[in-house]
């Protein structure tokens, strides 16, 4: 069997981070192929339930990325998202989920390089943690 | 009993002056350790009203769960400190109109957790309970037990800092402002000091007990979605099974739904038939909300629930650099 590869869900906002990922691709930047992208209209659309569901279905990590504060296409979606994540992350760490499994970042449409760096970093972090076991549903 | 007499007198006056159509309060239950909700519509019923250590129910739950019944009525409600915060929260969330509710505060010294009493009596039936303010005496067939009141108080009461209503129209007696309580976050800090895998093992052991009866959700005055996410089946986000991850996710998401809205009344924990330490997560979230956003649920009637608000310059230490 080949070496274990982390599977990471990247939830990206349509206006900034998704375009940032696009730019990284168009600029032919190299980054690990471990992410699966889901495009959402805004980081404010991300319900913590999406994150929990992805962990339950076996993703080893989740990255949520949106526009930088002040740059939201819908003015305040990312501020609302930030409050949700600010509570979700400590709560998950508190119950004993490894801190690096879930990460948040701001990537603008012009930051293709930053997108590649963030994806490389999260892939490294999750590779170190190993396969996710704690919230995975096994039947 | 003068406090209860004053409460009854107040209810009678409110009804006589036609200031309210209905008053929600507790009455003595059919068993010694229980109190049940009482809906008073006429003055002669007022003498059934009580308030003591058994009155754990957060009565503000009726405003949201039985909304239609109260929408066009003026309602008086008896509240402990935590219940008052629930009422304020319901007002902030436009579930009730401030002008239609007469908040009547009662001085609370904690309510009991029946499960703790049953532990004390080894499950034997309690026929009589005497509470003198410091010690509680339980009497049953062939036994009599006396112990300190704090031993059977609900865990929410042991960590309480607002025992009396901060926002009310009438208070029976003198309302206390915030009281110091060094035990408030003790349990949380201790738990945080454990390693990640120890915390996970503890959480798992605790939440594996869940049987998904939803009693916690049903008694919660802050849980009032028309269709709860666990009852929704298109899309069915999480399984309706007692499998551990399903119930864990239910509890995590429920906690986040009441983040910045939970008043820590402890109704969920007292309602839990499996004795899960539910308030621990609620308290952790409340602590996080207070530290980061400076909000305490249901204290400021002119405020906004924390998760519906934001400031541009908030701390964002959890965002990848």
Interface residues (C-beta under 8 A of the other chain):
Chain A: X48 X49 X52 X53 X56 X69 X70 X76 X79 X80 X82 X83 X84 X85 X86 X87 X88 X89 X90 X91 X92 X93 X94 X95 X96 X97 X98 X99 X103 X104 X105 X106 X118 X121 X122 X134 X135 X136 X137 X139
Chain B: X191 X192 X196 X197 X198 X199 X200 X201 X202 X203 X204 X229 X237 X238 X239 X243 X245 X246 X248 X249 X252 X253 X255 X256 X259 X260 X281 X284 X285 X288 X289 X292 X293 X306 X307 X309 X310 X311 X312 X314 X315 X316 X318 X319 X320
